[in-house]
Amino acid sequence: QVQLVESGGGLVQPGGSLRLSCAASGRTLGTFSSYNMGWFRQAPGKEREFVAAVTWSGGSTLYADSVKGRFTISRDNDKNMVYLQMNDLKPEDTAVYYCAAPPPGVVVTNKVYEYTNWGQGTQVTVSS
């Protein structure tokens, strides 16, 4: 089992920024760089939706249209960390944000069902 722990959420005003972090650990983690990684979010009463993903090397990224140009996903394989820099936040970005990993070897994807390891989530609230 791979453990994923998110941090960095909070309350921010519209137009503000937050940086989310995700720490990966676990006996079965193996080589962190074997995993493509993703961020998802879930607002109250809505389904979990894809936000961003990054390949094992960090060389390629994928974003939901709603966050393109505002959010940036990155990773540090030496530290087993994944980050989500969120700029120009909007009230509609309010949600619980989850870090997730598909099994090693699965190509980078925006499909929720491809991800088998999930963190507990961190709340992001954008409000004035």
C-alpha positions as a Python dict, from the first residue, in 0.01 Angstrom:
ca = {
    (1, 'Q'): (0, 0, 0),
    (2, 'V'): (123, 345, -91),
    (3, 'Q'): (44, 620, 157),
    (4, 'L'): (-24, 967, 23),
    (5, 'V'): (-60, 1264, 256),
    (6, 'E'): (-173, 1603, 131),
    (7, 'S'): (-108, 1937, 297),
    (8, 'G'): (-126, 2307, 221),
    (9, 'G'): (-499, 2363, 194),
    (10, 'G'): (-678, 2652, 358),
    (11, 'L'): (-894, 2960, 315),
    (12, 'V'): (-789, 3210, 49),
    (13, 'Q'): (-952, 3511, -114),
    (14, 'P'): (-1043, 3510, -484),
    (15, 'G'): (-735, 3585, -691),
    (16, 'G'): (-506, 3441, -427),
    (17, 'S'): (-265, 3148, -440),
    (18, 'L'): (-202, 2825, -256),
    (19, 'R'): (53, 2549, -295),
    (20, 'L'): (-57, 2196, -216),
    (21, 'S'): (194, 1926, -131),
    (22, 'C'): (164, 1548, -139),
    (23, 'A'): (410, 1321, 41),
    (24, 'A'): (434, 958, -71),
    (25, 'S'): (554, 674, 150),
    (26, 'G'): (495, 309, 227),
    (27, 'R'): (663, -29, 218),
    (28, 'T'): (527, -100, -128),
    (29, 'L'): (616, 240, -268),
    (30, 'G'): (931, 110, -429),
    (31, 'T'): (1072, 372, -660),
    (32, 'F'): (854, 682, -645),
    (33, 'S'): (962, 771, -995),
    (34, 'S'): (781, 459, -1120),
    (35, 'Y'): (450, 634, -1064),
    (36, 'N'): (272, 891, -1268),
    (37, 'M'): (85, 1116, -1024),
    (38, 'G'): (-236, 1315, -1026),
    (39, 'W'): (-447, 1568, -839),
    (40, 'F'): (-825, 1551, -822),
    (41, 'R'): (-1088, 1752, -640),
    (42, 'Q'): (-1439, 1704, -512),
    (43, 'A'): (-1682, 1980, -427),
    (44, 'P'): (-1989, 1918, -206),
    (45, 'G'): (-2259, 1737, -398),
    (46, 'K'): (-2039, 1683, -701),
    (47, 'E'): (-1839, 1394, -841),
    (48, 'R'): (-1464, 1376, -801),
    (49, 'E'): (-1298, 1544, -1096),
    (50, 'F'): (-955, 1547, -1253),
    (51, 'V'): (-736, 1852, -1199),
    (52, 'A'): (-383, 1772, -1316),
    (53, 'A'): (-136, 1488, -1372),
    (54, 'V'): (237, 1454, -1422),
    (55, 'T'): (448, 1176, -1571),
    (56, 'W'): (703, 984, -1368),
    (57, 'S'): (988, 1207, -1488),
    (58, 'G'): (799, 1533, -1455),
    (59, 'G'): (855, 1591, -1823),
    (60, 'S'): (494, 1588, -1930),
    (61, 'T'): (180, 1724, -1769),
    (62, 'L'): (-194, 1712, -1824),
    (63, 'Y'): (-452, 1965, -1701),
    (64, 'A'): (-826, 2003, -1685),
    (65, 'D'): (-945, 2288, -1905),
    (66, 'S'): (-1085, 2468, -1601),
    (67, 'V'): (-739, 2509, -1443),
    (68, 'K'): (-511, 2550, -1746),
    (69, 'G'): (-293, 2855, -1716),
    (70, 'R'): (-367, 2891, -1344),
    (71, 'F'): (-246, 2565, -1185),
    (72, 'T'): (93, 2397, -1218),
    (73, 'I'): (175, 2040, -1116),
    (74, 'S'): (531, 1941, -1039),
    (75, 'R'): (723, 1672, -854),
    (76, 'D'): (1049, 1608, -673),
    (77, 'N'): (1141, 1241, -701),
    (78, 'D'): (1432, 1276, -459),
    (79, 'K'): (1186, 1381, -187),
    (80, 'N'): (890, 1163, -295),
    (81, 'M'): (679, 1476, -328),
    (82, 'V'): (420, 1610, -569),
    (83, 'Y'): (301, 1971, -571),
    (84, 'L'): (10, 2170, -707),
    (85, 'Q'): (68, 2543, -737),
    (86, 'M'): (-268, 2717, -765),
    (87, 'N'): (-283, 3080, -876),
    (88, 'D'): (-571, 3316, -949),
    (89, 'L'): (-803, 3104, -741),
    (90, 'K'): (-1176, 3132, -796),
    (91, 'P'): (-1472, 3044, -572),
    (92, 'E'): (-1549, 2752, -804),
    (93, 'D'): (-1210, 2603, -712),
    (94, 'T'): (-1344, 2536, -362),
    (95, 'A'): (-1322, 2162, -297),
    (96, 'V'): (-1135, 1888, -118),
    (97, 'Y'): (-818, 1821, -316),
    (98, 'Y'): (-679, 1469, -341),
    (99, 'C'): (-341, 1339, -444),
    (100, 'A'): (-353, 1006, -627),
    (101, 'A'): (-137, 751, -802),
    (102, 'P'): (-225, 484, -1057),
    (103, 'P'): (-36, 153, -1046),
    (104, 'P'): (318, 169, -1186),
    (105, 'G'): (319, 144, -1561),
    (106, 'V'): (-21, 301, -1615),
    (107, 'V'): (13, 592, -1853),
    (108, 'V'): (-66, 939, -1729),
    (109, 'T'): (-442, 973, -1731),
    (110, 'N'): (-734, 1190, -1623),
    (111, 'K'): (-959, 892, -1546),
    (112, 'V'): (-1053, 856, -1178),
    (113, 'Y'): (-1088, 478, -1205),
    (114, 'E'): (-726, 438, -1316),
    (115, 'Y'): (-600, 566, -980),
    (116, 'T'): (-571, 307, -704),
    (117, 'N'): (-389, 499, -432),
    (118, 'W'): (-549, 806, -272),
    (119, 'G'): (-470, 1048, 3),
    (120, 'Q'): (-721, 1170, 260),
    (121, 'G'): (-758, 1509, 98),
    (122, 'T'): (-702, 1871, 196),
    (123, 'Q'): (-972, 2138, 197),
    (124, 'V'): (-933, 2444, -23),
    (125, 'T'): (-1186, 2723, 27),
    (126, 'V'): (-1187, 3031, -195),
    (127, 'S'): (-1404, 3302, -48),
    (128, 'S'): (-1401, 3670, 35),
}
